[in-house]
């Protein structure tokens, strides 16, 4: 997926993703925040990601939840025989 080259103060992901979106974290401006839901059925995690003024990331799990997935979200590798 193509991501913009700018940064944002707030990002809200409105569908679930099986993996935490590392690419979106780079779009957070200093002091920015992102809300997202990640994981797979039956348990997903609502999380708040914060970027400090100095660029460090802090991820806080807020609650367990369940939300339909985003279309075309990155998928984890599947093991097959």
mmCIF file of the N, C-alpha and C atoms, coordinates in Angstrom:
data_MODEL
# 
_entry.id   MODEL 
# 
loop_
_atom_site.group_PDB 
_atom_site.id 
_atom_site.type_symbol 
_atom_site.label_atom_id 
_atom_site.label_alt_id 
_atom_site.label_comp_id 
_atom_site.label_asym_id 
_atom_site.label_entity_id 
_atom_site.label_seq_id 
_atom_site.pdbx_PDB_ins_code 
_atom_site.Cartn_x 
_atom_site.Cartn_y 
_atom_site.Cartn_z 
_atom_site.occupancy 
_atom_site.B_iso_or_equiv 
_atom_site.pdbx_formal_charge 
_atom_site.auth_seq_id 
_atom_site.auth_comp_id 
_atom_site.auth_asym_id 
_atom_site.auth_atom_id 
_atom_site.pdbx_PDB_model_num 
ATOM 1   N N  . UNK A 1 1  ? 0.835   -1.177  0.000  1.00 0.00 ? 1  UNK A N  1 
ATOM 2   C CA . UNK A 1 1  ? 0.000   0.000   0.000  1.00 0.00 ? 1  UNK A CA 1 
ATOM 3   C C  . UNK A 1 1  ? 0.884   1.245   0.000  1.00 0.00 ? 1  UNK A C  1 
ATOM 4   N N  . UNK A 1 2  ? 0.431   2.266   -0.681 1.00 0.00 ? 2  UNK A N  1 
ATOM 5   C CA . UNK A 1 2  ? 1.175   3.524   -0.726 1.00 0.00 ? 2  UNK A CA 1 
ATOM 6   C C  . UNK A 1 2  ? 0.759   4.380   0.461  1.00 0.00 ? 2  UNK A C  1 
ATOM 7   N N  . UNK A 1 3  ? 1.735   4.834   1.232  1.00 0.00 ? 3  UNK A N  1 
ATOM 8   C CA . UNK A 1 3  ? 1.472   5.710   2.372  1.00 0.00 ? 3  UNK A CA 1 
ATOM 9   C C  . UNK A 1 3  ? 1.978   7.105   2.046  1.00 0.00 ? 3  UNK A C  1 
ATOM 10  N N  . UNK A 1 4  ? 1.296   8.144   2.527  1.00 0.00 ? 4  UNK A N  1 
ATOM 11  C CA . UNK A 1 4  ? 1.731   9.515   2.240  1.00 0.00 ? 4  UNK A CA 1 
ATOM 12  C C  . UNK A 1 4  ? 3.097   9.810   2.861  1.00 0.00 ? 4  UNK A C  1 
ATOM 13  N N  . UNK A 1 5  ? 3.760   10.851  2.369  1.00 0.00 ? 5  UNK A N  1 
ATOM 14  C CA . UNK A 1 5  ? 5.068   11.240  2.870  1.00 0.00 ? 5  UNK A CA 1 
ATOM 15  C C  . UNK A 1 5  ? 4.978   12.232  4.030  1.00 0.00 ? 5  UNK A C  1 
ATOM 16  N N  . UNK A 1 6  ? 3.791   12.672  4.397  1.00 0.00 ? 6  UNK A N  1 
ATOM 17  C CA . UNK A 1 6  ? 3.643   13.649  5.478  1.00 0.00 ? 6  UNK A CA 1 
ATOM 18  C C  . UNK A 1 6  ? 3.396   12.931  6.804  1.00 0.00 ? 6  UNK A C  1 
ATOM 19  N N  . UNK A 1 7  ? 3.377   13.706  7.893  1.00 0.00 ? 7  UNK A N  1 
ATOM 20  C CA . UNK A 1 7  ? 3.086   13.127  9.197  1.00 0.00 ? 7  UNK A CA 1 
ATOM 21  C C  . UNK A 1 7  ? 1.771   13.709  9.729  1.00 0.00 ? 7  UNK A C  1 
ATOM 22  N N  . UNK A 1 8  ? 1.192   13.000  10.700 1.00 0.00 ? 8  UNK A N  1 
ATOM 23  C CA . UNK A 1 8  ? -0.118  13.362  11.224 1.00 0.00 ? 8  UNK A CA 1 
ATOM 24  C C  . UNK A 1 8  ? -0.077  13.414  12.747 1.00 0.00 ? 8  UNK A C  1 
ATOM 25  N N  . UNK A 1 9  ? -0.877  14.318  13.317 1.00 0.00 ? 9  UNK A N  1 
ATOM 26  C CA . UNK A 1 9  ? -0.988  14.425  14.763 1.00 0.00 ? 9  UNK A CA 1 
ATOM 27  C C  . UNK A 1 9  ? -1.859  13.309  15.339 1.00 0.00 ? 9  UNK A C  1 
ATOM 28  N N  . UNK A 1 10 ? -2.881  12.894  14.587 1.00 0.00 ? 10 UNK A N  1 
ATOM 29  C CA . UNK A 1 10 ? -3.810  11.859  15.040 1.00 0.00 ? 10 UNK A CA 1 
ATOM 30  C C  . UNK A 1 10 ? -4.126  10.932  13.873 1.00 0.00 ? 10 UNK A C  1 
ATOM 31  N N  . UNK A 1 11 ? -4.103  9.625   14.150 1.00 0.00 ? 11 UNK A N  1 
ATOM 32  C CA . UNK A 1 11 ? -4.510  8.612   13.181 1.00 0.00 ? 11 UNK A CA 1 
ATOM 33  C C  . UNK A 1 11 ? -5.501  7.700   13.895 1.00 0.00 ? 11 UNK A C  1 
ATOM 34  N N  . UNK A 1 12 ? -6.656  7.440   13.286 1.00 0.00 ? 12 UNK A N  1 
ATOM 35  C CA . UNK A 1 12 ? -7.643  6.507   13.828 1.00 0.00 ? 12 UNK A CA 1 
ATOM 36  C C  . UNK A 1 12 ? -7.901  5.443   12.768 1.00 0.00 ? 12 UNK A C  1 
ATOM 37  N N  . UNK A 1 13 ? -7.585  4.205   13.085 1.00 0.00 ? 13 UNK A N  1 
ATOM 38  C CA . UNK A 1 13 ? -7.811  3.086   12.169 1.00 0.00 ? 13 UNK A CA 1 
ATOM 39  C C  . UNK A 1 13 ? -9.180  2.513   12.514 1.00 0.00 ? 13 UNK A C  1 
ATOM 40  N N  . UNK A 1 14 ? -10.108 2.514   11.553 1.00 0.00 ? 14 UNK A N  1 
ATOM 41  C CA . UNK A 1 14 ? -11.513 2.203   11.828 1.00 0.00 ? 14 UNK A CA 1 
ATOM 42  C C  . UNK A 1 14 ? -11.919 0.778   11.497 1.00 0.00 ? 14 UNK A C  1 
ATOM 43  N N  . UNK A 1 15 ? -10.954 -0.099  11.326 1.00 0.00 ? 15 UNK A N  1 
ATOM 44  C CA . UNK A 1 15 ? -11.202 -1.526  11.156 1.00 0.00 ? 15 UNK A CA 1 
ATOM 45  C C  . UNK A 1 15 ? -10.047 -2.266  11.779 1.00 0.00 ? 15 UNK A C  1 
ATOM 46  N N  . UNK A 1 16 ? -10.211 -3.557  12.011 1.00 0.00 ? 16 UNK A N  1 
ATOM 47  C CA . UNK A 1 16 ? -9.135  -4.310  12.654 1.00 0.00 ? 16 UNK A CA 1 
ATOM 48  C C  . UNK A 1 16 ? -8.085  -4.741  11.641 1.00 0.00 ? 16 UNK A C  1 
ATOM 49  N N  . UNK A 1 17 ? -6.897  -5.025  12.163 1.00 0.00 ? 17 UNK A N  1 
ATOM 50  C CA . UNK A 1 17 ? -5.777  -5.511  11.351 1.00 0.00 ? 17 UNK A CA 1 
ATOM 51  C C  . UNK A 1 17 ? -5.175  -6.700  12.090 1.00 0.00 ? 17 UNK A C  1 
ATOM 52  N N  . UNK A 1 18 ? -4.827  -7.788  11.371 1.00 0.00 ? 18 UNK A N  1 
ATOM 53  C CA . UNK A 1 18 ? -4.260  -8.940  12.063 1.00 0.00 ? 18 UNK A CA 1 
ATOM 54  C C  . UNK A 1 18 ? -2.901  -8.634  12.694 1.00 0.00 ? 18 UNK A C  1 
ATOM 55  N N  . UNK A 1 19 ? -2.150  -7.714  12.105 1.00 0.00 ? 19 UNK A N  1 
ATOM 56  C CA . UNK A 1 19 ? -0.839  -7.319  12.618 1.00 0.00 ? 19 UNK A CA 1 
ATOM 57  C C  . UNK A 1 19 ? -0.857  -5.841  12.969 1.00 0.00 ? 19 UNK A C  1 
ATOM 58  N N  . UNK A 1 20 ? -0.088  -5.458  13.972 1.00 0.00 ? 20 UNK A N  1 
ATOM 59  C CA . UNK A 1 20 ? 0.060   -4.031  14.263 1.00 0.00 ? 20 UNK A CA 1 
ATOM 60  C C  . UNK A 1 20 ? 0.753   -3.374  13.074 1.00 0.00 ? 20 UNK A C  1 
ATOM 61  N N  . UNK A 1 21 ? 0.244   -2.245  12.604 1.00 0.00 ? 21 UNK A N  1 
ATOM 62  C CA . UNK A 1 21 ? 0.729   -1.632  11.361 1.00 0.00 ? 21 UNK A CA 1 
ATOM 63  C C  . UNK A 1 21 ? 1.997   -0.795  11.549 1.00 0.00 ? 21 UNK A C  1 
ATOM 64  N N  . UNK A 1 22 ? 3.151   -1.403  11.419 1.00 0.00 ? 22 UNK A N  1 
ATOM 65  C CA . UNK A 1 22 ? 4.406   -0.683  11.574 1.00 0.00 ? 22 UNK A CA 1 
ATOM 66  C C  . UNK A 1 22 ? 4.551   0.479   10.622 1.00 0.00 ? 22 UNK A C  1 
ATOM 67  N N  . UNK A 1 23 ? 4.028   0.365   9.412  1.00 0.00 ? 23 UNK A N  1 
ATOM 68  C CA . UNK A 1 23 ? 4.126   1.449   8.448  1.00 0.00 ? 23 UNK A CA 1 
ATOM 69  C C  . UNK A 1 23 ? 3.357   2.682   8.866  1.00 0.00 ? 23 UNK A C  1 
ATOM 70  N N  . UNK A 1 24 ? 2.246   2.504   9.550  1.00 0.00 ? 24 UNK A N  1 
ATOM 71  C CA . UNK A 1 24 ? 1.461   3.665   9.988  1.00 0.00 ? 24 UNK A CA 1 
ATOM 72  C C  . UNK A 1 24 ? 2.151   4.417   11.117 1.00 0.00 ? 24 UNK A C  1 
ATOM 73  N N  . UNK A 1 25 ? 2.895   3.700   11.968 1.00 0.00 ? 25 UNK A N  1 
ATOM 74  C CA . UNK A 1 25 ? 3.565   4.352   13.092 1.00 0.00 ? 25 UNK A CA 1 
ATOM 75  C C  . UNK A 1 25 ? 4.557   5.407   12.613 1.00 0.00 ? 25 UNK A C  1 
ATOM 76  N N  . UNK A 1 26 ? 5.184   5.181   11.458 1.00 0.00 ? 26 UNK A N  1 
ATOM 77  C CA . UNK A 1 26 ? 6.157   6.159   10.956 1.00 0.00 ? 26 UNK A CA 1 
ATOM 78  C C  . UNK A 1 26 ? 5.491   7.458   10.509 1.00 0.00 ? 26 UNK A C  1 
ATOM 79  N N  . UNK A 1 27 ? 4.168   7.439   10.351 1.00 0.00 ? 27 UNK A N  1 
ATOM 80  C CA . UNK A 1 27 ? 3.434   8.633   9.936  1.00 0.00 ? 27 UNK A CA 1 
ATOM 81  C C  . UNK A 1 27 ? 3.047   9.533   11.111 1.00 0.00 ? 27 UNK A C  1 
ATOM 82  N N  . UNK A 1 28 ? 3.299   9.075   12.342 1.00 0.00 ? 28 UNK A N  1 
ATOM 83  C CA . UNK A 1 28 ? 2.946   9.892   13.503 1.00 0.00 ? 28 UNK A CA 1 
ATOM 84  C C  . UNK A 1 28 ? 3.947   11.022  13.696 1.00 0.00 ? 28 UNK A C  1 
ATOM 85  N N  . UNK A 1 29 ? 3.434   12.225  13.832 1.00 0.00 ? 29 UNK A N  1 
ATOM 86  C CA . UNK A 1 29 ? 4.264   13.391  14.127 1.00 0.00 ? 29 UNK A CA 1 
ATOM 87  C C  . UNK A 1 29 ? 4.719   13.321  15.586 1.00 0.00 ? 29 UNK A C  1 
ATOM 88  N N  . UNK A 1 30 ? 5.759   14.060  15.966 1.00 0.00 ? 30 UNK A N  1 
ATOM 89  C CA . UNK A 1 30 ? 6.113   14.153  17.384 1.00 0.00 ? 30 UNK A CA 1 
ATOM 90  C C  . UNK A 1 30 ? 4.893   14.588  18.187 1.00 0.00 ? 30 UNK A C  1 
ATOM 91  N N  . UNK A 1 31 ? 4.669   13.932  19.318 1.00 0.00 ? 31 UNK A N  1 
ATOM 92  C CA . UNK A 1 31 ? 3.499   14.121  20.187 1.00 0.00 ? 31 UNK A CA 1 
ATOM 93  C C  . UNK A 1 31 ? 2.212   13.609  19.547 1.00 0.00 ? 31 UNK A C  1 
ATOM 94  N N  . UNK A 1 32 ? 2.298   12.827  18.443 1.00 0.00 ? 32 UNK A N  1 
ATOM 95  C CA . UNK A 1 32 ? 1.117   12.284  17.768 1.00 0.00 ? 32 UNK A CA 1 
ATOM 96  C C  . UNK A 1 32 ? 0.565   11.058  18.468 1.00 0.00 ? 32 UNK A C  1 
ATOM 97  N N  . UNK A 1 33 ? -0.700  10.725  18.149 1.00 0.00 ? 33 UNK A N  1 
ATOM 98  C CA . UNK A 1 33 ? -1.388  9.577   18.722 1.00 0.00 ? 33 UNK A CA 1 
ATOM 99  C C  . UNK A 1 33 ? -2.079  8.788   17.630 1.00 0.00 ? 33 UNK A C  1 
ATOM 100 N N  . UNK A 1 34 ? -2.155  7.463   17.807 1.00 0.00 ? 34 UNK A N  1 
ATOM 101 C CA . UNK A 1 34 ? -2.877  6.612   16.865 1.00 0.00 ? 34 UNK A CA 1 
ATOM 102 C C  . UNK A 1 34 ? -3.689  5.592   17.653 1.00 0.00 ? 34 UNK A C  1 
ATOM 103 N N  . UNK A 1 35 ? -4.966  5.451   17.285 1.00 0.00 ? 35 UNK A N  1 
ATOM 104 C CA . UNK A 1 35 ? -5.836  4.418   17.846 1.00 0.00 ? 35 UNK A CA 1 
ATOM 105 C C  . UNK A 1 35 ? -5.990  3.331   16.802 1.00 0.00 ? 35 UNK A C  1 
ATOM 106 N N  . UNK A 1 36 ? -5.848  2.072   17.223 1.00 0.00 ? 36 UNK A N  1 
ATOM 107 C CA . UNK A 1 36 ? -6.012  0.958   16.285 1.00 0.00 ? 36 UNK A CA 1 
ATOM 108 C C  . UNK A 1 36 ? -6.472  -0.277  17.020 1.00 0.00 ? 36 UNK A C  1 
ATOM 109 N N  . UNK A 1 37 ? -7.032  -1.212  16.261 1.00 0.00 ? 37 UNK A N  1 
ATOM 110 C CA . UNK A 1 37 ? -7.425  -2.515  16.780 1.00 0.00 ? 37 UNK A CA 1 
ATOM 111 C C  . UNK A 1 37 ? -6.675  -3.546  15.954 1.00 0.00 ? 37 UNK A C  1 
ATOM 112 N N  . UNK A 1 38 ? -5.925  -4.427  16.653 1.00 0.00 ? 38 UNK A N  1 
ATOM 113 C CA . UNK A 1 38 ? -5.116  -5.423  15.962 1.00 0.00 ? 38 UNK A CA 1 
ATOM 114 C C  . UNK A 1 38 ? -5.281  -6.785  16.623 1.00 0.00 ? 38 UNK A C  1 
ATOM 115 N N  . UNK A 1 39 ? -5.047  -7.817  15.850 1.00 0.00 ? 39 UNK A N  1 
ATOM 116 C CA . UNK A 1 39 ? -5.179  -9.195  16.317 1.00 0.00 ? 39 UNK A CA 1 
ATOM 117 C C  . UNK A 1 39 ? -6.163  -9.939  15.438 1.00 0.00 ? 39 UNK A C  1 
ATOM 118 N N  . UNK A 1 40 ? -6.446  -11.166 15.834 1.00 0.00 ? 40 UNK A N  1 
ATOM 119 C CA . UNK A 1 40 ? -7.368  -12.005 15.075 1.00 0.00 ? 40 UNK A CA 1 
ATOM 120 C C  . UNK A 1 40 ? -8.436  -12.572 16.006 1.00 0.00 ? 40 UNK A C  1 
ATOM 121 N N  . UNK A 1 41 ? -9.579  -12.998 15.420 1.00 0.00 ? 41 UNK A N  1 
ATOM 122 C CA . UNK A 1 41 ? -10.659 -13.602 16.205 1.00 0.00 ? 41 UNK A CA 1 
ATOM 123 C C  . UNK A 1 41 ? -10.078 -14.742 17.026 1.00 0.00 ? 41 UNK A C  1 
ATOM 124 N N  . UNK A 1 42 ? -10.526 -14.962 18.226 1.00 0.00 ? 42 UNK A N  1 
ATOM 125 C CA . UNK A 1 42 ? -11.637 -14.333 18.932 1.00 0.00 ? 42 UNK A CA 1 
ATOM 126 C C  . UNK A 1 42 ? -11.227 -13.122 19.768 1.00 0.00 ? 42 UNK A C  1 
ATOM 127 N N  . UNK A 1 43 ? -9.912  -12.826 19.866 1.00 0.00 ? 43 UNK A N  1 
ATOM 128 C CA . UNK A 1 43 ? -9.480  -11.722 20.728 1.00 0.00 ? 43 UNK A CA 1 
ATOM 129 C C  . UNK A 1 43 ? -8.639  -10.731 19.935 1.00 0.00 ? 43 UNK A C  1 
ATOM 130 N N  . UNK A 1 44 ? -9.057  -9.491  19.931 1.00 0.00 ? 44 UNK A N  1 
ATOM 131 C CA . UNK A 1 44 ? -8.306  -8.396  19.320 1.00 0.00 ? 44 UNK A CA 1 
ATOM 132 C C  . UNK A 1 44 ? -8.032  -7.367  20.405 1.00 0.00 ? 44 UNK A C  1 
ATOM 133 N N  . UNK A 1 45 ? -7.037  -6.530  20.181 1.00 0.00 ? 45 UNK A N  1 
ATOM 134 C CA . UNK A 1 45 ? -6.645  -5.535  21.174 1.00 0.00 ? 45 UNK A CA 1 
ATOM 135 C C  . UNK A 1 45 ? -6.845  -4.127  20.633 1.00 0.00 ? 45 UNK A C  1 
ATOM 136 N N  . UNK A 1 46 ? -7.570  -3.312  21.375 1.00 0.00 ? 46 UNK A N  1 
ATOM 137 C CA . UNK A 1 46 ? -7.666  -1.883  21.080 1.00 0.00 ? 46 UNK A CA 1 
ATOM 138 C C  . UNK A 1 46 ? -6.459  -1.238  21.731 1.00 0.00 ? 46 UNK A C  1 
ATOM 139 N N  . UNK A 1 47 ? -5.657  -0.502  20.962 1.00 0.00 ? 47 UNK A N  1 
ATOM 140 C CA . UNK A 1 47 ? -4.411  0.064   21.471 1.00 0.00 ? 47 UNK A CA 1 
ATOM 141 C C  . UNK A 1 47 ? -4.293  1.531   21.115 1.00 0.00 ? 47 UNK A C  1 
ATOM 142 N N  . UNK A 1 48 ? -3.558  2.235   21.957 1.00 0.00 ? 48 UNK A N  1 
ATOM 143 C CA . UNK A 1 48 ? -3.222  3.628   21.719 1.00 0.00 ? 48 UNK A CA 1 
ATOM 144 C C  . UNK A 1 48 ? -1.705  3.711   21.570 1.00 0.00 ? 48 UNK A C  1 
ATOM 145 N N  . UNK A 1 49 ? -1.256  4.239   20.435 1.00 0.00 ? 49 UNK A N  1 
ATOM 146 C CA . UNK A 1 49 ? 0.174   4.412   20.173 1.00 0.00 ? 49 UNK A CA 1 
ATOM 147 C C  . UNK A 1 49 ? 0.467   5.899   20.283 1.00 0.00 ? 49 UNK A C  1 
ATOM 148 N N  . UNK A 1 50 ? 1.483   6.242   21.058 1.00 0.00 ? 50 UNK A N  1 
ATOM 149 C CA . UNK A 1 50 ? 1.886   7.647   21.214 1.00 0.00 ? 50 UNK A CA 1 
ATOM 150 C C  . UNK A 1 50 ? 3.338   7.799   20.793 1.00 0.00 ? 50 UNK A C  1 
ATOM 151 N N  . UNK A 1 51 ? 3.641   8.879   20.088 1.00 0.00 ? 51 UNK A N  1 
ATOM 152 C CA . UNK A 1 51 ? 5.022   9.226   19.762 1.00 0.00 ? 51 UNK A CA 1 
ATOM 153 C C  . UNK A 1 51 ? 5.404   10.416  20.636 1.00 0.00 ? 51 UNK A C  1 
ATOM 154 N N  . UNK A 1 52 ? 6.521   10.286  21.351 1.00 0.00 ? 52 UNK A N  1 
ATOM 155 C CA . UNK A 1 52 ? 6.964   11.377  22.215 1.00 0.00 ? 52 UNK A CA 1 
ATOM 156 C C  . UNK A 1 52 ? 7.510   12.523  21.369 1.00 0.00 ? 52 UNK A C  1 
ATOM 157 N N  . UNK A 1 53 ? 7.797   13.632  22.004 1.00 0.00 ? 53 UNK A N  1 
ATOM 158 C CA . UNK A 1 53 ? 8.405   14.777  21.313 1.00 0.00 ? 53 UNK A CA 1 
ATOM 159 C C  . UNK A 1 53 ? 9.766   14.405  20.727 1.00 0.00 ? 53 UNK A C  1 
ATOM 160 N N  . UNK A 1 54 ? 10.409  13.387  21.323 1.00 0.00 ? 54 UNK A N  1 
ATOM 161 C CA . UNK A 1 54 ? 11.746  12.978  20.894 1.00 0.00 ? 54 UNK A CA 1 
ATOM 162 C C  . UNK A 1 54 ? 11.714  11.787  19.929 1.00 0.00 ? 54 UNK A C  1 
ATOM 163 N N  . UNK A 1 55 ? 10.506  11.295  19.573 1.00 0.00 ? 55 UNK A N  1 
ATOM 164 C CA . UNK A 1 55 ? 10.378  10.246  18.571 1.00 0.00 ? 55 UNK A CA 1 
ATOM 165 C C  . UNK A 1 55 ? 10.164  8.843   19.086 1.00 0.00 ? 55 UNK A C  1 
ATOM 166 N N  . UNK A 1 56 ? 10.258  8.612   20.408 1.00 0.00 ? 56 UNK A N  1 
ATOM 167 C CA . UNK A 1 56 ? 10.035  7.267   20.932 1.00 0.00 ? 56 UNK A CA 1 
ATOM 168 C C  . UNK A 1 56 ? 8.554   6.911   20.869 1.00 0.00 ? 56 UNK A C  1 
ATOM 169 N N  . UNK A 1 57 ? 8.275   5.616   20.650 1.00 0.00 ? 57 UNK A N  1 
ATOM 170 C CA . UNK A 1 57 ? 6.896   5.141   20.602 1.00 0.00 ? 57 UNK A CA 1 
ATOM 171 C C  . UNK A 1 57 ? 6.528   4.442   21.902 1.00 0.00 ? 57 UNK A C  1 
ATOM 172 N N  . UNK A 1 58 ? 5.287   4.638   22.338 1.00 0.00 ? 58 UNK A N  1 
ATOM 173 C CA . UNK A 1 58 ? 4.728   3.954   23.493 1.00 0.00 ? 58 UNK A CA 1 
ATOM 174 C C  . UNK A 1 58 ? 3.403   3.360   23.048 1.00 0.00 ? 58 UNK A C  1 
ATOM 175 N N  . UNK A 1 59 ? 3.215   2.047   23.273 1.00 0.00 ? 59 UNK A N  1 
ATOM 176 C CA . UNK A 1 59 ? 1.975   1.377   22.881 1.00 0.00 ? 59 UNK A CA 1 
ATOM 177 C C  . UNK A 1 59 ? 1.265   0.918   24.146 1.00 0.00 ? 59 UNK A C  1 
ATOM 178 N N  . UNK A 1 60 ? 0.022   1.351   24.311 1.00 0.00 ? 60 UNK A N  1 
ATOM 179 C CA . UNK A 1 60 ? -0.782  0.993   25.478 1.00 0.00 ? 60 UNK A CA 1 
ATOM 180 C C  . UNK A 1 60 ? -1.998  0.192   25.018 1.00 0.00 ? 60 UNK A C  1 
ATOM 181 N N  . UNK A 1 61 ? -2.112  -1.071  25.493 1.00 0.00 ? 61 UNK A N  1 
ATOM 182 C CA . UNK A 1 61 ? -3.313  -1.857  25.214 1.00 0.00 ? 61 UNK A CA 1 
ATOM 183 C C  . UNK A 1 61 ? -4.426  -1.354  26.116 1.00 0.00 ? 61 UNK A C  1 
ATOM 184 N N  . UNK A 1 62 ? -5.566  -0.981  25.511 1.00 0.00 ? 62 UNK A N  1 
ATOM 185 C CA . UNK A 1 62 ? -6.674  -0.397  26.255 1.00 0.00 ? 62 UNK A CA 1 
ATOM 186 C C  . UNK A 1 62 ? -7.714  -1.434  26.659 1.00 0.00 ? 62 UNK A C  1 
ATOM 187 N N  . UNK A 1 63 ? -8.032  -2.363  25.740 1.00 0.00 ? 63 UNK A N  1 
ATOM 188 C CA . UNK A 1 63 ? -9.096  -3.335  26.005 1.00 0.00 ? 63 UNK A CA 1 
ATOM 189 C C  . UNK A 1 63 ? -9.050  -4.429  24.954 1.00 0.00 ? 63 UNK A C  1 
ATOM 190 N N  . UNK A 1 64 ? -9.715  -5.538  25.259 1.00 0.00 ? 64 UNK A N  1 
ATOM 191 C CA . UNK A 1 64 ? -9.928  -6.583  24.265 1.00 0.00 ? 64 UNK A CA 1 
ATOM 192 C C  . UNK A 1 64 ? -11.253 -6.294  23.578 1.00 0.00 ? 64 UNK A C  1 
ATOM 193 N N  . UNK A 1 65 ? -11.316 -6.581  22.288 1.00 0.00 ? 65 UNK A N  1 
ATOM 194 C CA . UNK A 1 65 ? -12.521 -6.272  21.525 1.00 0.00 ? 65 UNK A CA 1 
ATOM 195 C C  . UNK A 1 65 ? -12.570 -7.149  20.292 1.00 0.00 ? 65 UNK A C  1 
ATOM 196 N N  . UNK A 1 66 ? -13.543 -6.929  19.447 1.00 0.00 ? 66 UNK A N  1 
ATOM 197 C CA . UNK A 1 66 ? -13.690 -7.639  18.179 1.00 0.00 ? 66 UNK A CA 1 
ATOM 198 C C  . UNK A 1 66 ? -14.286 -6.665  17.177 1.00 0.00 ? 66 UNK A C  1 
ATOM 199 N N  . UNK A 1 67 ? -13.651 -6.528  16.010 1.00 0.00 ? 67 UNK A N  1 
ATOM 200 C CA . UNK A 1 67 ? -14.093 -5.579  14.988 1.00 0.00 ? 67 UNK A CA 1 
ATOM 201 C C  . UNK A 1 67 ? -13.813 -6.193  13.620 1.00 0.00 ? 67 UNK A C  1 
ATOM 202 N N  . UNK A 1 68 ? -14.683 -5.985  12.630 1.00 0.00 ? 68 UNK A N  1 
ATOM 203 C CA . UNK A 1 68 ? -14.419 -6.521  11.297 1.00 0.00 ? 68 UNK A CA 1 
ATOM 204 C C  . UNK A 1 68 ? -13.082 -6.002  10.755 1.00 0.00 ? 68 UNK A C  1 
ATOM 205 N N  . UNK A 1 69 ? -12.388 -6.827  9.957  1.00 0.00 ? 69 UNK A N  1 
ATOM 206 C CA . UNK A 1 69 ? -11.070 -6.429  9.439  1.00 0.00 ? 69 UNK A CA 1 
ATOM 207 C C  . UNK A 1 69 ? -11.165 -5.403  8.314  1.00 0.00 ? 69 UNK A C  1 
ATOM 208 N N  . UNK A 1 70 ? -10.082 -4.625  8.194  1.00 0.00 ? 70 UNK A N  1 
ATOM 209 C CA . UNK A 1 70 ? -9.937  -3.734  7.046  1.00 0.00 ? 70 UNK A CA 1 
ATOM 210 C C  . UNK A 1 70 ? -9.720  -4.565  5.792  1.00 0.00 ? 70 UNK A C  1 
ATOM 211 N N  . UNK A 1 71 ? -10.279 -4.143  4.706  1.00 0.00 ? 71 UNK A N  1 
ATOM 212 C CA . UNK A 1 71 ? -10.037 -4.797  3.429  1.00 0.00 ? 71 UNK A CA 1 
ATOM 213 C C  . UNK A 1 71 ? -8.581  -4.551  3.029  1.00 0.00 ? 71 UNK A C  1 
ATOM 214 N N  . UNK A 1 72 ? -7.898  -5.568  2.544  1.00 0.00 ? 72 UNK A N  1 
ATOM 215 C CA . UNK A 1 72 ? -6.509  -5.493  2.079  1.00 0.00 ? 72 UNK A CA 1 
ATOM 216 C C  . UNK A 1 72 ? -5.503  -5.189  3.183  1.00 0.00 ? 72 UNK A C  1 
ATOM 217 N N  . UNK A 1 73 ? -5.835  -5.436  4.454  1.00 0.00 ? 73 UNK A N  1 
ATOM 218 C CA . UNK A 1 73 ? -4.870  -5.255  5.544  1.00 0.00 ? 73 UNK A CA 1 
ATOM 219 C C  . UNK A 1 73 ? -3.749  -6.279  5.397  1.00 0.00 ? 73 UNK A C  1 
ATOM 220 N N  . UNK A 1 74 ? -2.518  -5.937  5.765  1.00 0.00 ? 74 UNK A N  1 
ATOM 221 C CA . UNK A 1 74 ? -1.424  -6.909  5.707  1.00 0.00 ? 74 UNK A CA 1 
ATOM 222 C C  . UNK A 1 74 ? -1.751  -8.137  6.549  1.00 0.00 ? 74 UNK A C  1 
ATOM 223 N N  . UNK A 1 75 ? -1.473  -9.303  6.024  1.00 0.00 ? 75 UNK A N  1 
ATOM 224 C CA . UNK A 1 75 ? -1.774  -10.562 6.683  1.00 0.00 ? 75 UNK A CA 1 
ATOM 225 C C  . UNK A 1 75 ? -0.506  -11.247 7.180  1.00 0.00 ? 75 UNK A C  1 
ATOM 226 N N  . UNK A 1 76 ? -0.580  -11.961 8.311  1.00 0.00 ? 76 UNK A N  1 
ATOM 227 C CA . UNK A 1 76 ? 0.583   -12.707 8.766  1.00 0.00 ? 76 UNK A CA 1 
ATOM 228 C C  . UNK A 1 76 ? 0.853   -13.875 7.822  1.00 0.00 ? 76 UNK A C  1 
ATOM 229 N N  . UNK A 1 77 ? 2.097   -14.320 7.775  1.00 0.00 ? 77 UNK A N  1 
ATOM 230 C CA . UNK A 1 77 ? 2.425   -15.480 6.955  1.00 0.00 ? 77 UNK A CA 1 
ATOM 231 C C  . UNK A 1 77 ? 1.737   -16.705 7.515  1.00 0.00 ? 77 UNK A C  1 
ATOM 232 N N  . UNK A 1 78 ? 1.206   -17.540 6.626  1.00 0.00 ? 78 UNK A N  1 
ATOM 233 C CA . UNK A 1 78 ? 0.509   -18.764 7.032  1.00 0.00 ? 78 UNK A CA 1 
ATOM 234 C C  . UNK A 1 78 ? 1.428   -19.957 6.804  1.00 0.00 ? 78 UNK A C  1 
ATOM 235 N N  . UNK A 1 79 ? 1.501   -20.828 7.809  1.00 0.00 ? 79 UNK A N  1 
ATOM 236 C CA . UNK A 1 79 ? 2.296   -22.045 7.677  1.00 0.00 ? 79 UNK A CA 1 
ATOM 237 C C  . UNK A 1 79 ? 1.466   -23.088 6.936  1.00 0.00 ? 79 UNK A C  1 
ATOM 238 N N  . UNK A 1 80 ? 2.021   -23.691 5.902  1.00 0.00 ? 80 UNK A N  1 
ATOM 239 C CA . UNK A 1 80 ? 1.330   -24.749 5.179  1.00 0.00 ? 80 UNK A CA 1 
ATOM 240 C C  . UNK A 1 80 ? 2.294   -25.913 4.996  1.00 0.00 ? 80 UNK A C  1 
ATOM 241 N N  . UNK A 1 81 ? 1.744   -27.114 4.860  1.00 0.00 ? 81 UNK A N  1 
ATOM 242 C CA . UNK A 1 81 ? 2.550   -28.316 4.603  1.00 0.00 ? 81 UNK A CA 1 
ATOM 243 C C  . UNK A 1 81 ? 2.754   -28.504 3.144  1.00 0.00 ? 81 UNK A C  1 
# 
